[in-house]
Structure formats: C-alpha cells, structure tokens
Amino acid sequence: MPASSRSFSIELMRDLLSRIHVHDSAAGQPVTTSGDWDDHKPARFGRQSDDAVPGARELAPAQIAAILNAASDPDALAHGTDAERRSPQIPLRKLLLGARLAACFETPEQLAELFLPQVLTCLLVPNPAQRQEVWRDLPAIIRQLGYLAGPTVDPATVKILVLGHRGTTRADHARATIDFADGLGSAIEDGKTIVALAPSASALPSDVHPLVSRSLILPPVSGAMLLAILRQTHAWAGGLEDDALCDLLPNNAVLATMPLAQIQHAFHRPLARDILLRLRTLAAPAPGTTSISPLTLNRLYLPPEASAFCRDILADLDAWRSGTVPWSQVPSSACLVGPAGNGKTSLAAALAGSAGIPLITTSYADCQRAGHQGDFLRALSDKFVEAIATTPCVMLIDELDSFTRRDRPGRSSDYIVGVVNGLLEHLSVLNDTPGVVLIGATNFPDLVDPAVLRPGRFDRRIHLGNPDRAGIHRILEIELGPDANVVETANIAARLIGSSGAQVSAVVRDARAMARRAGGTLQPKHLTSAVDRIAPPQAADNARRIAIHEAGHAVVGHALGLPPPHRLRMTATGGTYEYPTPSIMTTQVAEDHLAVLLAGRAAEIEILGSCSNGAETDLTQATQLAIDMRFNWGMRSGGPLALTDLTILGLTSSGEAMDLLTADLSSAEGTARNLIMTHGSLINQVADALMTAKELDADALRVLLNQAE
C-alpha cells in the first residue's frame, strides 16, 4: 500500500493497542494513574526528549546491544516513567487481533465506514476455532475502534454476529446457520451496523450478498505488529526505532505460522534480548527440516510464457511486500495444463523457493484419504486455512481434473457437486487473501469444472508441454552441471525431441548410474546408452515415412492458405504436427482443416505408395470433425441439426449416416491428394529439412514454404 496508507494503519494500530492494553491492565494493575481510561491518551515511548536515547540509525551496534541487554530503558527514564513496566498478564491474543484488524484499514474513511448506519461488513475467518476466539474478543476491540474513529461514532450500535462458532455435528452446523441468518435478519430490520464473522462471503444468505459493503481478511501476524505490541507491553522497546528491532525478529513468513502459545511464551520474558532471542529460537526449523522449498527457478527449465509469469509474480511479490502495489492489482493465480512430466509441480515449488516463502500443497487424492465427503471437505478447508495463515505463500492444488465437472451425470454426481462447490467457495476466499499465490495443475483441463478455471479463481492458463529442442538442451545443461562441458548435448537433445522434461532428467540420472556402476566418471557413451533405452534410433525407411507424413500436413495447409503450424517434430516414436485450431470455423475453414488432417496419410500413399498405422490419431480427429460438420454444426445439406447423443445415429458399417461420413472424408482426402501431387517436390524438401533438424518451428517452415512459391 502507499506510504500514506501504511502511516495511517500504523498510527491506528498503535493507538488501538494502547487502548486495549490500558483497558485490560485496568482490571489488574493499571499503567495510568489519573483520568477515566476511555479518555486516556497514552504516551508514546518513541517520542524522545532532548536527553533521550538517539534513534537506532545513529547508534553503533554495540550501543544497540547494550540497550537490548539492559534491565531498564534510558528513554523511559528520561520521561520519568517506570523503566521496567511490564503487564503481569499480557492480553496477547486480543492485542494480536487488534493489530491485525487495524492493518485492514488504510484510510480514515475506511475506518469511519465500519460504523456508518446500516453498513454490513463481513470479516472472513475460515477456521471455526479461530472464528470463535475472534467473536469472543471482537466486541471490546470494536468499542476501542469506535472511540478512535471519531467523537460522533457510537460503537454500541454495532451488532456482531458469527456463523458456525459452536459444535461439530451436522445438526450443530445447521442450527448455527439458522441462528446466524435469523440474527442477520433481525439486525437488518432494526437498522443496525453489522459486523458478520463468516468463513467466506458466499456463506452469507444469498439475499444478504448485495448488502455487504466490504469484506475484510485478517492479515497474518507480522514483525511490525509484534513491535507495536512490544511498545505497549515492554517499556524498553521505545528506546530503539523499528529498523533495529526488526533486524532481530524472525521474518514475516515464519511469524505468520508461529503458534500463539509460542509468541505468548516469548512475550513473558522481561528483557528485549530474551524476547527476541526466544522468538528466533522458536522460529528456527528442526535439524534436517525446512519450510521453504530448496528448489529455485534457476534450477528449472520453463518455456517463455511460464518463465515470464514467474518473473512477474516475483516482482509483484516484492512490490507488494514493500507496500508500493496493492494485492488487488497483482495477477496472482494460474492453472498449469499439459501432459505429465513437464514441471507443473516443480514450477510451484521453485516459485516458492525463489520467493523464499512456504509451499502449501493439496490434491483430490490427499483430501479423499481423509474419509467420506464431510471429512474430505474438512481436509480441503484445513489446507486453505493453512495457506491463509501462512501468507505470503504459494498454494498448489494438484490433480484439478480429479475434482471433475458438476455437469457429468453418474452414481456419485451428488458427491462431486458437493466437493466442487466446496472447492469453489475456498477459491473465492483465497482470491481475496493478500499474499497467496495460487497455482493449479491438471493434465486434462477439459475435465475440470469451468467455474473452477474462470478468471478470478485462476487468472491465467499456462501450457507446459514437452520441451522443444532448445528446452531439452537447457534441461541437459542443468542436470549435467559441470559434466555438460565434456558431453556433446546437441545430438542428444535432437534424439530426445518429443520426450517430457521428466524423461530428459531421467536419462541423465540413468547415465550417471551407468558411470557409477562402471567405477568411472560420466562419459558420452553413458549418455548415449541411456538415450538408446527410451529413444532408440529410427530405421531409415521409417524415419523417411515420418518426415513425409508430417511434411504432407504442412504443405497442404500452406496450399490452402492456413497459417503455418507452430512446430513439426520427429520423435523416437513418430512425429507431431502442432497447428492452431481456430475457435470459430466457417464451412470452408472446416473443410480445409479436414483436408489437412488427412494430408499426412495421403502423402504416404502418393509419395511412398502405401499408408501406415501412423495416421490413427489423424483419422480419429478427422472423423470427429466430419461428424461435427454434418450432425452438430449444420454445415451439410441435412440442415440445422445438432445431435448431442450420437447413439441415435446408429453408426454401423452399412448405415446411411456412415455412408455420408465416409463420403465427406473421402472428398477431403481427395482434396489433399490432389494438392500433394501438385506440390510433391516441396513435400520432399520439407521432409529433408525435418530429417536433418528433427524439429522445425513456424519461422523455419515459413521460409521453406515461401521459397517454393
């Protein structure tokens, strides 16, 4: 947030914490001696007299250490206050809630809005136990905020309601939901100002949604909050500026996950040194463990789009942490799609490792292990609560396709609807949570419910396919390390085209194992042998057939005026023709694409004299396109017809529908064969280039195809 917003939040936090501490201390040993506490204007220990200790920026390290180790505070003494002031019982839970709530208000106007007549503010607290604690402490804190908001504010008019704070059974939850709805209705009818505690905004009754003025999510505990509390509970904290104390605290990512009991334990120490050292000791991971992923992005190959996304996220995280960019302006979510073994899970881990923040992971399988649907949803909720409590962090939801779609009928459709609805509710909460980078991963995006993938839940869709030749070369360099200097990787990369990133990494591991078993260092022969296991060399005649087949697709598409494919590849098991399928097809465009799908098989027949089984995928896609054109898109003489259930066609080898489809496909193949006969020499040129390079991108193909004109 901007500096002015941070300044207001900090001042509000200090004033609010002072009032909370004075009020709670008044029940035991008050720290003030005159006047009603409601009128108390607490002294700021940070305000120094001429005789006070200079600012921390002016102190040498030895001087700072002396103050921290001292049993008294010279700055407090200069003000004539008790240098050893320390509350015998610190209301730390209430103080932390006050600090977190104050951080939600960036301007005086936002604070004033909380108390406007008939305003409904939703305070989102996903965890039921935490929601109960907040409900217990919030009335006193709202009262103090009301005094700070201005003399015309009456905090007594605020009605605080909580959803689901008691019980564990379904009946308890149902009763709590009814009570919550009834309470909201009564408060609205009475014209009350309302603060509603709920797990998410969607948990409110649907007719109340339009009445919500603002939804607040409590930020995690931070160093700045603890310092503000320290200045109220321990007099010595005022002698130093925040920078000096912050250097001695654990970082915010660690503090966000530290249990309240550990912070309370540390705060009962009498001296600055003891408190800060105890917090740092409690924050230190156990030997052999770490909460931050050791994997970083510089150890990972990513295609350009994914690399740019990660680079932008890291920059935005830094800007958000520094307060220069609000989280609402950060595109903080992406769904990674593509075949298995290409780094979807690794990207999330490396992004967290590079940012120095925790990685929280869950999946359908992880939650399903918890038990029936109620246990599943509870396990899912626990992970989202953990992510919110751990901000900043990266949260990975793997196997998104396993959650499947709500529109698929079946025996377990009611179960799936409940599970997906639960996921959607948590995603909505997470979208409003500053500091959480959300990553989803799926091998089959078409199986994911569309509502899950919409912007606002996952803002970006990033494809992670098998790496191209340059990507394979980069993966080999990363995996080989210094050994890349003694191994020729160019030919190895060419042979591995079509392999996943995981397969490329496995080749290097296999080669190292061969070298280790032979009792020597890694040599080129070990890498070659490892490659032979997953990508044996193609026989010459088969390689030529693959090249002709893929060249046929490209040349026919070019002759029909279609854009060049993204890439042609020869792999160890065949070839690939990666072309863009337009989202909108006219009849002519569909006819052209049908001809291109059949052009590989047609090229084999016209140039090599026979076809092979390499056209199976092409024929499957062509048949589906022909069915869509005739029976779903109204592009044939049958008229405007769309059949969602194709079983009524009775597709048999001798049926009328089959005869019509066969005629459509034969016509498209005839178009392809005529173009191949016309451009046979160009097909051979493209095939020769493909056999040499093993991979041709759109630019290389454009040069080859245009030179022949």
TIGU-720570 format. One line per 10 residues: number of its first residue (from 1); their letters; for each residue x, y, z of C-alpha. Coordinates in steps of 0.25 Angstrom, whole numbers, padded with zeros to 4 digits, always signed. Layout:
REM residues N
NUM	a	X:Y:Z; ...
***
This chain:
REM residues 709
1	mpassrsfsi	+0000:+0000:+0000; +0005:+0015:-0002; +0013:+0021:+0009; +0001:+0030:+0014; -0008:+0017:+0015; +0003:+0010:+0023; +0005:+0022:+0032; -0010:+0022:+0036; -0010:+0007:+0038; +0002:+0008:+0047
11	elmrdllsri	-0003:+0020:+0055; -0017:+0013:+0057; -0010:+0001:+0061; -0002:+0008:+0072; -0014:+0015:+0077; -0023:+0003:+0077; -0013:-0006:+0084; -0011:+0005:+0095; -0025:+0006:+0098; -0027:-0010:+0098
21	hvhdsaagqp	-0015:-0011:+0107; -0019:+0000:+0117; -0033:-0005:+0117; -0028:-0020:+0121; -0018:-0015:+0130; -0028:-0006:+0138; -0035:-0019:+0143; -0021:-0023:+0150; -0010:-0013:+0151; -0013:+0000:+0143
31	vttsgdwddh	-0002:+0007:+0136; -0009:+0020:+0137; -0011:+0028:+0150; -0022:+0038:+0146; -0034:+0040:+0138; -0044:+0031:+0132; -0037:+0021:+0123; -0047:+0024:+0112; -0041:+0038:+0111; -0027:+0032:+0112
41	kparfgrqsd	-0016:+0038:+0102; -0005:+0028:+0104; +0009:+0034:+0104; +0018:+0029:+0092; +0031:+0024:+0097; +0036:+0026:+0083; +0035:+0041:+0085; +0048:+0045:+0091; +0053:+0057:+0099; +0066:+0064:+0097
51	davpgarela	+0072:+0055:+0107; +0066:+0042:+0101; +0074:+0031:+0094; +0077:+0035:+0080; +0070:+0028:+0068; +0075:+0014:+0065; +0080:+0019:+0052; +0090:+0027:+0060; +0094:+0016:+0069; +0106:+0007:+0067
61	paqiaailna	+0103:-0008:+0068; +0110:-0008:+0082; +0101:+0003:+0087; +0088:-0005:+0082; +0093:-0018:+0088; +0095:-0010:+0102; +0081:-0005:+0101; +0075:-0019:+0098; +0083:-0025:+0109; +0079:-0014:+0119
71	asdpdalahg	+0069:-0017:+0130; +0064:-0003:+0129; +0060:+0007:+0118; +0068:+0020:+0118; +0058:+0026:+0109; +0047:+0023:+0118; +0055:+0028:+0130; +0057:+0041:+0122; +0041:+0042:+0122; +0040:+0039:+0137
81	tdaerrspqi	+0033:+0026:+0134; +0035:+0012:+0140; +0046:+0007:+0132; +0042:-0008:+0136; +0028:-0006:+0133; +0022:-0019:+0128; +0008:-0025:+0130; +0007:-0037:+0139; -0002:-0043:+0129; -0001:-0039:+0115
91	plrklllgar	-0015:-0040:+0107; -0007:-0044:+0095; -0018:-0051:+0087; -0026:-0039:+0088; -0014:-0030:+0084; -0011:-0038:+0072; -0025:-0038:+0068; -0025:-0023:+0069; -0013:-0021:+0062; -0018:-0030:+0050
101	laacfetpeq	-0031:-0023:+0050; -0024:-0009:+0050; -0016:-0013:+0038; -0029:-0015:+0030; -0031:+0000:+0030; -0023:+0008:+0020; -0030:+0022:+0022; -0039:+0029:+0032; -0050:+0028:+0022; -0050:+0013:+0022
111	laelflpqvl	-0050:+0012:+0038; -0061:+0022:+0038; -0069:+0013:+0028; -0069:+0002:+0038; -0078:+0010:+0047; -0088:+0016:+0037; -0102:+0013:+0040; -0107:+0000:+0033; -0094:-0003:+0028; -0091:-0018:+0027
121	tcllvpnpaq	-0076:-0022:+0028; -0072:-0037:+0026; -0060:-0041:+0034; -0055:-0054:+0027; -0049:-0064:+0037; -0049:-0078:+0031; -0045:-0086:+0043; -0057:-0089:+0052; -0048:-0089:+0065; -0041:-0076:+0061
131	rqevwrdlpa	-0055:-0070:+0058; -0060:-0073:+0072; -0047:-0067:+0078; -0049:-0054:+0069; -0064:-0054:+0073; -0060:-0054:+0088; -0050:-0042:+0087; -0056:-0034:+0076; -0067:-0026:+0084; -0056:-0019:+0092
141	iirqlgylag	-0047:-0016:+0080; -0059:-0011:+0072; -0062:-0002:+0084; -0048:+0004:+0084; -0048:+0006:+0069; -0061:+0013:+0071; -0054:+0023:+0080; -0043:+0025:+0070; -0052:+0027:+0058; -0057:+0040:+0064
151	ptvdpatvki	-0066:+0047:+0074; -0079:+0044:+0066; -0077:+0029:+0066; -0085:+0021:+0075; -0079:+0007:+0075; -0091:+0002:+0084; -0099:+0002:+0071; -0090:-0009:+0065; -0096:-0023:+0064; -0086:-0034:+0064
161	lvlghrgttr	-0091:-0048:+0058; -0083:-0060:+0056; -0086:-0072:+0047; -0083:-0087:+0052; -0075:-0084:+0064; -0080:-0095:+0072; -0082:-0110:+0071; -0076:-0121:+0062; -0088:-0129:+0057; -0097:-0126:+0045
171	adharatidf	-0108:-0122:+0054; -0099:-0112:+0061; -0095:-0106:+0048; -0109:-0106:+0043; -0114:-0099:+0056; -0103:-0089:+0055; -0106:-0085:+0041; -0121:-0083:+0044; -0117:-0075:+0056; -0107:-0067:+0048
181	adglgsaied	-0118:-0064:+0037; -0128:-0060:+0048; -0119:-0051:+0055; -0115:-0044:+0042; -0130:-0042:+0038; -0133:-0036:+0052; -0121:-0027:+0051; -0124:-0022:+0037; -0139:-0020:+0041; -0134:-0012:+0053
191	gktivalaps	-0125:-0003:+0044; -0112:-0008:+0052; -0098:-0006:+0047; -0093:-0021:+0046; -0080:-0028:+0046; -0082:-0042:+0041; -0072:-0053:+0045; -0072:-0064:+0034; -0063:-0074:+0027; -0066:-0067:+0014
201	asalpsdvhp	-0075:-0056:+0007; -0082:-0068:+0000; -0086:-0073:+0014; -0096:-0062:+0016; -0110:-0063:+0011; -0111:-0060:-0004; -0121:-0049:-0001; -0111:-0042:+0008; -0099:-0042:-0002; -0103:-0029:-0008
211	lvsrslilpp	-0103:-0022:+0005; -0088:-0025:+0008; -0081:-0012:+0008; -0067:-0018:+0010; -0061:-0032:+0013; -0048:-0032:+0022; -0038:-0043:+0023; -0029:-0042:+0035; -0014:-0041:+0030; -0005:-0051:+0037
221	vsgamllail	+0004:-0047:+0049; +0016:-0039:+0045; +0028:-0033:+0051; +0022:-0019:+0050; +0010:-0024:+0059; +0019:-0030:+0069; +0027:-0018:+0070; +0015:-0009:+0072; +0010:-0019:+0083; +0024:-0019:+0090
231	rqthawaggl	+0024:-0004:+0091; +0011:-0005:+0100; +0016:-0017:+0108; +0030:-0015:+0110; +0036:+0000:+0113; +0050:-0003:+0107; +0044:-0005:+0093; +0043:+0010:+0092; +0057:+0013:+0092; +0060:+0008:+0079
241	eddalcdllp	+0054:+0010:+0065; +0047:-0001:+0057; +0058:-0004:+0048; +0067:-0008:+0059; +0057:-0017:+0066; +0052:-0023:+0052; +0066:-0028:+0049; +0065:-0037:+0062; +0052:-0043:+0059; +0049:-0055:+0050
251	nnavlatmpl	+0044:-0052:+0036; +0029:-0049:+0034; +0027:-0063:+0027; +0032:-0070:+0039; +0024:-0061:+0049; +0011:-0064:+0041; +0012:-0078:+0044; +0016:-0077:+0059; +0006:-0083:+0069; +0000:-0073:+0078
261	aqiqhafhrp	+0005:-0081:+0090; +0020:-0079:+0086; +0018:-0064:+0084; +0012:-0063:+0098; +0023:-0071:+0104; +0033:-0062:+0098; +0026:-0049:+0102; +0027:-0052:+0117; +0042:-0051:+0116; +0046:-0038:+0124
271	lardillrlr	+0057:-0033:+0114; +0058:-0029:+0099; +0069:-0039:+0097; +0061:-0050:+0104; +0048:-0048:+0096; +0055:-0046:+0082; +0065:-0058:+0084; +0053:-0067:+0089; +0045:-0063:+0077; +0057:-0066:+0067
281	tlaapapgtt	+0060:-0079:+0075; +0045:-0084:+0073; +0045:-0080:+0059; +0057:-0088:+0055; +0054:-0101:+0048; +0057:-0114:+0054; +0070:-0120:+0049; +0069:-0126:+0035; +0055:-0119:+0032; +0051:-0106:+0025
291	sispltlnrl	+0038:-0099:+0022; +0044:-0093:+0009; +0046:-0101:-0003; +0061:-0103:-0007; +0057:-0103:-0022; +0058:-0090:-0029; +0055:-0085:-0043; +0069:-0085:-0047; +0069:-0100:-0046; +0057:-0102:-0055
301	ylppeasafc	+0055:-0100:-0070; +0042:-0093:-0073; +0036:-0089:-0087; +0035:-0074:-0089; +0021:-0072:-0085; +0023:-0079:-0071; +0036:-0072:-0069; +0030:-0059:-0071; +0019:-0062:-0062; +0028:-0066:-0051
311	rdiladldaw	+0037:-0054:-0053; +0025:-0045:-0052; +0020:-0051:-0039; +0033:-0050:-0032; +0034:-0035:-0036; +0020:-0033:-0031; +0022:-0040:-0018; +0034:-0031:-0016; +0025:-0019:-0019; +0014:-0023:-0010
321	rsgtvpwsqv	+0023:-0026:+0001; +0029:-0012:+0000; +0016:-0006:+0000; +0016:+0000:-0014; +0006:-0009:-0020; -0007:-0013:-0014; -0010:-0028:-0015; -0023:-0025:-0023; -0014:-0021:-0035; -0006:-0034:-0035
331	pssaclvgpa	-0010:-0045:-0044; -0007:-0056:-0034; -0012:-0069:-0040; -0010:-0078:-0051; -0014:-0092:-0055; -0003:-0100:-0062; -0008:-0110:-0072; -0001:-0120:-0081; +0004:-0135:-0081; +0010:-0141:-0069
341	gngktslaaa	+0025:-0140:-0066; +0027:-0125:-0071; +0029:-0118:-0058; +0015:-0113:-0053; +0018:-0118:-0038; +0033:-0113:-0039; +0029:-0099:-0044; +0020:-0097:-0032; +0032:-0102:-0023; +0042:-0094:-0030
351	lagsagipli	+0034:-0081:-0030; +0032:-0083:-0015; +0047:-0086:-0013; +0051:-0073:-0021; +0042:-0064:-0014; +0046:-0070:+0000; +0032:-0073:+0004; +0025:-0086:+0008; +0019:-0096:-0001; +0005:-0102:+0003
361	ttsyadcqra	+0000:-0113:-0005; -0012:-0122:-0006; -0020:-0130:-0017; -0032:-0138:-0018; -0025:-0151:-0014; -0019:-0144:-0002; -0033:-0140:+0003; -0040:-0153:-0001; -0031:-0161:+0008; -0038:-0153:+0020
371	ghqgdflral	-0051:-0161:+0018; -0065:-0158:+0014; -0070:-0145:+0008; -0070:-0137:+0021; -0056:-0142:+0024; -0052:-0139:+0010; -0057:-0124:+0011; -0051:-0123:+0025; -0037:-0127:+0020; -0039:-0117:+0008
381	sdkfveaiat	-0043:-0106:+0017; -0031:-0109:+0026; -0021:-0107:+0015; -0028:-0094:+0011; -0028:-0089:+0025; -0013:-0092:+0026; -0010:-0084:+0013; -0017:-0072:+0018; -0010:-0073:+0032; +0004:-0075:+0025
391	tpcvmlidel	+0003:-0063:+0015; +0011:-0060:+0008; +0012:-0074:+0002; +0009:-0082:-0011; -0002:-0091:-0011; -0002:-0103:-0021; -0015:-0110:-0024; -0011:-0123:-0032; -0020:-0132:-0040; -0030:-0122:-0042
401	dsftrrdrpg	-0037:-0131:-0053; -0039:-0141:-0042; -0050:-0132:-0036; -0056:-0133:-0049; -0069:-0126:-0054; -0082:-0124:-0048; -0090:-0126:-0061; -0085:-0140:-0062; -0096:-0150:-0058; -0093:-0162:-0051
411	rssdyivgvv	-0095:-0170:-0038; -0086:-0160:-0030; -0091:-0148:-0036; -0097:-0142:-0023; -0083:-0145:-0016; -0076:-0138:-0028; -0085:-0126:-0027; -0083:-0124:-0012; -0068:-0125:-0014; -0067:-0116:-0025
421	ngllehlsvl	-0076:-0106:-0018; -0067:-0107:-0006; -0054:-0104:-0015; -0061:-0092:-0022; -0064:-0086:-0008; -0050:-0087:-0003; -0044:-0082:-0016; -0053:-0069:-0015; -0047:-0067:-0001; -0033:-0069:-0005
431	ndtpgvvlig	-0035:-0059:-0017; -0038:-0049:-0006; -0026:-0052:+0002; -0014:-0043:+0000; +0000:-0051:-0001; -0005:-0064:-0006; +0000:-0069:-0020; -0010:-0079:-0025; -0005:-0090:-0035; -0014:-0101:-0040
441	atnfpdlvdp	-0009:-0113:-0048; -0016:-0122:-0058; -0013:-0132:-0069; -0027:-0131:-0074; -0033:-0117:-0074; -0046:-0121:-0081; -0049:-0130:-0069; -0049:-0118:-0059; -0062:-0111:-0056; -0062:-0098:-0064
451	avlrpgrfdr	-0065:-0090:-0051; -0052:-0094:-0045; -0044:-0089:-0057; -0051:-0076:-0059; -0043:-0063:-0057; -0044:-0058:-0042; -0041:-0072:-0038; -0030:-0075:-0048; -0026:-0063:-0055; -0016:-0070:-0065
461	rihlgnpdra	-0016:-0083:-0073; -0001:-0087:-0076; +0002:-0099:-0084; +0014:-0107:-0080; +0016:-0117:-0092; +0028:-0125:-0096; +0040:-0117:-0097; +0045:-0113:-0111; +0060:-0115:-0115; +0065:-0103:-0108
471	gihrileiel	+0058:-0106:-0095; +0063:-0121:-0095; +0077:-0115:-0097; +0075:-0106:-0085; +0070:-0117:-0077; +0082:-0125:-0080; +0091:-0114:-0076; +0084:-0112:-0063; +0084:-0127:-0060; +0099:-0129:-0065
481	gpdanvveta	+0105:-0117:-0058; +0120:-0117:-0060; +0119:-0130:-0068; +0112:-0122:-0079; +0126:-0118:-0083; +0131:-0132:-0086; +0118:-0137:-0093; +0112:-0133:-0106; +0098:-0130:-0103; +0093:-0125:-0117
491	niaarligss	+0091:-0138:-0123; +0086:-0144:-0110; +0075:-0133:-0110; +0071:-0136:-0124; +0069:-0150:-0121; +0061:-0147:-0109; +0051:-0138:-0116; +0037:-0142:-0112; +0041:-0146:-0098; +0036:-0140:-0086
501	gaqvsavvrd	+0045:-0131:-0077; +0044:-0143:-0066; +0049:-0153:-0077; +0061:-0144:-0080; +0064:-0143:-0066; +0063:-0158:-0064; +0073:-0160:-0076; +0084:-0152:-0068; +0081:-0160:-0056; +0082:-0173:-0063
511	aramarragg	+0095:-0169:-0070; +0101:-0165:-0056; +0097:-0179:-0051; +0104:-0186:-0062; +0116:-0178:-0060; +0116:-0181:-0045; +0114:-0196:-0047; +0126:-0196:-0056; +0134:-0189:-0046; +0137:-0177:-0054
521	tlqpkhltsa	+0132:-0163:-0057; +0121:-0159:-0067; +0125:-0161:-0082; +0118:-0158:-0095; +0116:-0173:-0097; +0108:-0174:-0084; +0098:-0163:-0088; +0097:-0169:-0102; +0093:-0183:-0096; +0083:-0176:-0087
531	vdriappqaa	+0077:-0169:-0098; +0076:-0182:-0106; +0067:-0188:-0095; +0056:-0178:-0097; +0059:-0173:-0111; +0065:-0184:-0120; +0069:-0179:-0134; +0059:-0180:-0145; +0061:-0189:-0157; +0064:-0181:-0169
541	dnarriaihe	+0051:-0184:-0177; +0042:-0182:-0164; +0049:-0168:-0162; +0046:-0164:-0176; +0032:-0168:-0175; +0030:-0160:-0163; +0036:-0148:-0169; +0028:-0149:-0182; +0015:-0151:-0173; +0018:-0138:-0165
551	aghavvghal	+0022:-0130:-0177; +0009:-0134:-0184; +0001:-0127:-0173; +0009:-0115:-0174; +0010:-0113:-0189; -0005:-0116:-0191; -0009:-0106:-0180; +0000:-0096:-0187; -0006:-0098:-0201; -0020:-0096:-0195
561	glppphrlrm	-0015:-0083:-0189; -0016:-0087:-0174; -0005:-0081:-0164; +0007:-0090:-0163; +0007:-0100:-0151; +0014:-0096:-0138; +0024:-0107:-0140; +0027:-0120:-0147; +0035:-0131:-0140; +0041:-0144:-0142
571	tatggtyeyp	+0041:-0152:-0129; +0046:-0166:-0125; +0032:-0172:-0127; +0027:-0164:-0138; +0024:-0149:-0142; +0015:-0137:-0138; +0009:-0126:-0145; +0005:-0115:-0136; -0005:-0106:-0142; -0015:-0096:-0137
581	tpsimttqva	-0029:-0099:-0137; -0038:-0087:-0139; -0049:-0085:-0129; -0058:-0081:-0140; -0059:-0089:-0153; -0067:-0085:-0165; -0071:-0097:-0174; -0059:-0094:-0183; -0049:-0093:-0172; -0054:-0106:-0166
591	edhlavllag	-0053:-0113:-0180; -0038:-0108:-0181; -0035:-0114:-0167; -0042:-0127:-0171; -0032:-0128:-0183; -0020:-0124:-0174; -0023:-0135:-0164; -0024:-0145:-0175; -0011:-0140:-0183; -0001:-0148:-0175
601	raaeieilgs	-0007:-0161:-0179; -0010:-0156:-0193; +0005:-0152:-0194; +0010:-0166:-0190; +0000:-0172:-0201; +0004:-0163:-0212; +0019:-0162:-0210; +0023:-0175:-0203; +0012:-0184:-0209; +0005:-0188:-0197
611	csngaetdlt	+0000:-0183:-0183; +0004:-0187:-0169; -0003:-0188:-0155; +0003:-0174:-0152; -0010:-0167:-0157; -0018:-0173:-0146; -0019:-0160:-0138; -0021:-0152:-0150; -0033:-0161:-0155; -0039:-0160:-0141
621	qatqlaidmr	-0039:-0145:-0141; -0044:-0144:-0155; -0056:-0154:-0153; -0060:-0145:-0141; -0059:-0132:-0149; -0067:-0139:-0160; -0078:-0143:-0150; -0078:-0129:-0144; -0079:-0122:-0158; -0091:-0131:-0162
631	fnwgmrsggp	-0098:-0134:-0150; -0095:-0123:-0140; -0091:-0110:-0148; -0102:-0111:-0159; -0091:-0110:-0170; -0096:-0120:-0179; -0109:-0122:-0187; -0116:-0128:-0175; -0120:-0115:-0170; -0119:-0108:-0156
641	laltdltilg	-0117:-0121:-0148; -0109:-0123:-0135; -0109:-0137:-0128; -0103:-0137:-0114; -0105:-0152:-0113; -0099:-0159:-0126; -0104:-0173:-0122; -0117:-0169:-0129; -0110:-0169:-0142; -0108:-0184:-0142
651	ltssgeamdl	-0094:-0183:-0147; -0091:-0196:-0153; -0082:-0200:-0165; -0094:-0201:-0174; -0103:-0190:-0169; -0107:-0177:-0176; -0100:-0168:-0166; -0087:-0176:-0168; -0088:-0175:-0183; -0090:-0160:-0182
661	ltadlssaeg	-0078:-0158:-0173; -0069:-0167:-0182; -0073:-0159:-0194; -0069:-0146:-0186; -0056:-0152:-0182; -0053:-0157:-0196; -0055:-0144:-0202; -0046:-0137:-0192; -0035:-0147:-0195; -0037:-0145:-0210
671	tarnlimthg	-0034:-0130:-0208; -0021:-0134:-0200; -0016:-0144:-0210; -0018:-0134:-0222; -0010:-0123:-0215; +0001:-0134:-0211; +0002:-0138:-0226; +0004:-0123:-0229; +0014:-0120:-0218; +0021:-0133:-0217
681	slinqvadal	+0035:-0127:-0219; +0032:-0117:-0207; +0028:-0128:-0198; +0041:-0135:-0201; +0049:-0122:-0198; +0041:-0120:-0185; +0043:-0135:-0181; +0058:-0134:-0184; +0059:-0122:-0175; +0051:-0129:-0164
691	mtakeldada	+0060:-0141:-0164; +0073:-0132:-0163; +0067:-0123:-0152; +0057:-0132:-0145; +0049:-0120:-0142; +0044:-0108:-0150; +0037:-0096:-0143; +0027:-0087:-0150; +0038:-0077:-0155; +0047:-0088:-0161
701	lrvllnqae	+0034:-0094:-0168; +0030:-0081:-0173; +0044:-0079:-0180; +0043:-0093:-0186; +0029:-0092:-0191; +0030:-0078:-0197; +0043:-0081:-0204; +0036:-0090:-0213; +0026:-0080:-0218
***
